[in-house]
Amino acid sequence: MYDEMTNSDLIVTAYEKAHPSDNPSGENADLIDELIVRIQMMEGRVRRWESAAAFAGDSPEELDRFIRRYEDQRSI
């Protein structure tokens, strides 16, 4: 069931499970909230990599160098 969901749908489902309306202090809410944040961060990184790849060279080595430069610039 979960493996067929998009990441966005999975995040919404996880949030709803972590913060049920009948028990606002859900048992694993802190853990699930952290997982949600990390998934969103990883998705953002993948989108940046995909955008960067559009401007990169033709070989895997050129792409790797471009991504590393791009990530270095984003961390400044």
C-alpha positions in Angstrom: 0.0 0.0 0.0 2.6 2.6 1.0 5.0 1.6 -1.7 2.4 2.8 -4.3 2.1 6.3 -2.8 4.0 9.3 -3.9 6.4 10.8 -1.4 3.9 13.7 -0.9 1.1 11.3 -0.1 3.3 9.3 2.2 4.3 12.4 4.1 0.7 13.5 4.6 -0.3 10.0 5.7 2.6 9.8 8.1 1.7 13.2 9.6 -1.9 12.2 10.0 -0.7 9.0 11.8 1.7 10.9 14.0 -0.9 13.5 15.0 -4.3 11.8 15.1 -7.2 14.1 15.9 -8.3 11.8 18.7 -4.8 11.8 20.3 -2.9 15.0 19.4 0.2 13.7 21.3 0.6 10.6 19.1 3.0 8.0 20.4 5.7 8.4 17.8 5.0 11.9 16.6 8.5 13.2 17.2 10.1 10.4 15.2 7.6 10.6 12.3 8.0 14.4 12.2 11.8 14.1 11.9 11.3 11.5 9.1 9.0 13.9 7.3 11.6 16.7 7.5 14.3 14.5 6.2 12.3 13.1 3.3 11.4 16.7 2.3 15.1 17.7 2.5 16.1 14.8 0.3 13.5 15.5 -2.2 14.7 19.1 -2.4 18.3 17.9 -2.9 17.2 15.5 -5.7 15.3 18.3 -7.4 18.4 20.5 -7.3 20.5 17.7 -8.7 18.0 17.2 -11.5 18.0 20.9 -12.3 21.8 21.0 -12.2 22.1 17.9 -14.5 20.2 19.8 -17.2 23.2 22.1 -17.5 26.0 19.6 -17.0 28.2 17.9 -19.4 27.6 14.7 -21.4 29.7 12.2 -19.4 29.1 10.9 -15.9 32.4 12.4 -14.7 31.3 15.9 -16.0 27.9 15.5 -14.3 29.6 14.5 -11.0 31.9 17.5 -11.1 29.0 19.8 -11.9 26.9 18.5 -9.1 29.7 18.8 -6.6 30.4 22.4 -7.6 26.7 23.1 -7.5 26.3 21.6 -4.0 29.4 23.5 -2.8 27.9 26.8 -4.0 24.6 26.1 -2.3 26.3 25.5 1.1 28.0 28.9 1.1 
